[in-house]
């Protein structure tokens, strides 16, 4: 096989998922040129659907377009993170019974994680959450938390792969783990990965 394989994923997925997968692929298909584009993981399915990428790594959306195949590669825990350094936000979350409606949240623009945090808001009867910022990309969410701007729900692999100076400024709120997010390859059904 020869040609080009266009992959779209987040920077985190490029570090955490791609190396072992691409090592095997390149050993079997050394003539295939790999084109890697990174961006917000929430955009991966759209990039594949619009033919901007042949393959994307994404969290499984609630509804998947009928033209897309989703091939599971793992389950990623979601964690609620807060600033580790002294800040008003840190003081608020460290209270015995935090008033979650008064704590600023950093949200992703769209995608499965955004949907999960809105489920959490409903479970905690937060009708009007305090949204500090809506950003593109989980990596940017970690940075905003590290700067003391708010708290955020993120895939734990994003925190694990964040640069140490940023990671050291963030703490995981204990006993606040959510269900796991299914991660997978997304590809167009006509581009079955079996060939």
QUIFENPE-V967527 format. One record per backbone hydrogen bond with DSSP energy under -0.5 kcal/mol. CO is the residue of the C=O (numbers start at 0). NH is the residue of the N-H. Records with the same first field share a line. If there is no record, write none. Layout:
CO: NH ; NH
This chain:
0: 30
2: 32
4: 6 ; 34
5: 53 ; 54
6: 36
7: 56
8: 38
9: 13
10: 14
11: 15
12: 16 ; 17
13: 18
16: 20
17: 21
18: 22
19: 23
20: 24
21: 25
22: 26
23: 27
24: 28
28: 31
30: 2 ; 32
32: 4 ; 34
33: 35
34: 6
36: 8
39: 42
40: 43
42: 46
43: 47
44: 48
45: 49
46: 51 ; 52
47: 50
53: 187
54: 7
55: 57 ; 185
57: 183
64: 67
66: 188
68: 186
69: 71
70: 184
73: 182
74: 76
75: 180
76: 155
77: 177
78: 80 ; 153
79: 172
80: 151
81: 170
86: 90
87: 91
88: 92
89: 93
91: 94
94: 97
97: 99
98: 101
99: 102
103: 150
104: 106 ; 131 ; 132
106: 134
110: 114
111: 115
112: 116
113: 117
114: 118
115: 119
116: 120
117: 121
118: 122
119: 123
120: 125
121: 124
124: 126
128: 130
129: 104 ; 131
132: 106
134: 108 ; 136
136: 140
137: 141
138: 142
139: 143
140: 144
141: 145
142: 146
143: 148
144: 147
150: 105
151: 80 ; 153
153: 78
154: 157 ; 158
155: 159
156: 160
158: 161
162: 165 ; 166
163: 167
165: 168
166: 169
168: 83 ; 84
170: 81
171: 173
172: 175
178: 77
179: 181
180: 75
181: 59
182: 72 ; 73
183: 57
184: 70
185: 55
186: 68
187: 190
188: 191
191: 194
